[in-house]
């Protein structure tokens, strides 16, 4: 009988902090180690399942609710689900955590500072938000609530992707998924 290794790793942080970059690299490493992995990216979900949602606080809450439900479905099938969502509100992340069995939800706070995220601005979003073209942009005119007690915290402005991935892999191996 196959052991159920399902878990959710919820990458949260500002746009441009490195959530998707980290999760993509981690996905590759975990698959090489034989784990079943699914990457659930916020941008991808917003083009399909959540394309009816805008960026009001209520729509953000609904986006995370849907994402949490999808992640849990994959987790229940034994996947390590790597979720990359800004998910700006602690209460929304807590709701997803509470749907998971104890020890199956792992919050990864990508704590890269706003200045570094704006400097990177891979999609040009901060510039648009600063010029008023994108209202309610997290970190500019909409708040981001940093996690109170994440399982992992990574600041990608002061460590390499390889170092960050090794840090997360050490954690995964330590908790014996």
N, C-alpha and C positions, 0 to 999 in steps of 0.2 A: 504494500500500500504506500502510495506517494505521500510524503509529509507536506502539509499545507504551509507553505512559506510566505503566504500572502501578507503584504504590508503596504502601507501608504507612506511615501516620503513626500511631504508637502513643502515645496520650495516657495517661500514668500519673500518679497522685497520689492523695491521700486523698479520701475521700467528701466532697463539697461543695467541692472545690478549684476546680471550673469546667471540668472535662474535657468534659462533654457540651455545655455552653453554648458553649465555644470551637469544638468540632468541628461543631456544628450551624451556627453562623455561618460558619465556614470552608467548610463544604459548600455553602452558598448562594453565597458569593463565587466558589468554584472552578467551580461549574456555570455561573454568569454568564460566566466566562471560557472556557467551552466544554469543560471537563474532564468526563470520566466519573467520578463520585464515588459511593461507597457508605459510609454511616455504619453502623458495627457497634458497637452500644452494649451494655455489659456488663449493664445491667439488663434490656434486651430479650432478650438471649441467655439469661439465667437464667430467663426465663419460658417458654422453649421448648426449644431444643436442650440446655440445661444444667439443666433443672428437676429433674433427678434428683440434683444435687449440693448439698451443704451447704457449710459454710465451714471445714472442717478444712484443714490445710495440704495434704493429698493431694488433696482436692476442689478447692481453689483452683488447684493445679498442673494438674489435668485440665481445669478451666474454661479456663485460658489456653491449654492445648494445643489444645483444640477451637476456640477463638477464632482462634488462629494459623492453623490449617488452613483455616478458612472465609475468613479474610482473604487468605490466599495464593491461594485459588481465584479470588477477585475480582481480585486483583493480576495474576494470570496472564492474565486477560481484558482487561487494560489499564485497570482502575479505579484511582483513588487511593482507598485504603481508609482511612477515619478510624476508628480503634479507640479506644474509651473504656472502659478497664478500670483499676480500682485496681491490679491486678497487682502485689502487694506484694513479690514476690521477684525480685531481679536475675537469678537463674539461669533463671527461667521466661521472662522477657523476652528473655534471651540466646538461649534455645532457639528462640524465634520468629525472632529476628534471623538466626540461622544457617540457617534454612530459606529465606531470601531471597537473591537474587543481591546481590552487593556494590553498595551505594549505593541499594538499594530499600527499606530499613527505616530509618525516621527516628523516633527516640524523642523525644517531647515531654514533658518533665517539668513538670507543673503543680505548682509548688513552694509553693503557698499554705500558710502555717503552720497547724498544728493548731488554734490558738485561733481563727483566722478561719473555718476550716471548721466548727468547733463553733458559732460565732456565727451562721453562715448556717444550718446544720443544716436544709436544705430538706425533708428527709423525717422529721425528728425522730429520726434514728437514733442520734446521739451521746447524746442524753438517755436513750434506751432502753438503750444500751450501758453508760452510767455507772450506771444503776439495776440492772444485772444482767439485763435482759430479753433482750439480744442478746450471747451469748458470742462470743469470738474476733473481736471487731470491730477492724478494722485501725486502728491509731493509738491505741487504748485498751488492749486486752489481747492484741492480736496485732500483731506488728511490721510496719513498712513500711520496706523498704530503698530508699533513694533511689538513682537512677541514678548510676553512676560518671562517665559521660561522655556525657550525652544530646546529641543534635544541637541541640536547642532547650530552653531553660528559661524558663518564664513564671510569675511570681508574680501571680496575679489580685487580690491584696489591694492592690497598688500600681500597677496600670495598668488602663485601661479595656478593655472587650471590643474596641472598635475598634482601639485601639493594639496589643493582642495579636494580633488578626487581621492587621493590616498587617505586623507583625513576622514572622508565619508566611508570609504571602503573599510578602514580600520574599525569604524563604528559598526558597520554591517556585520563584519566578522565577529566582533565582540558580542553582539546581541544574538548571534547564531541564528540567522534567518533560515 
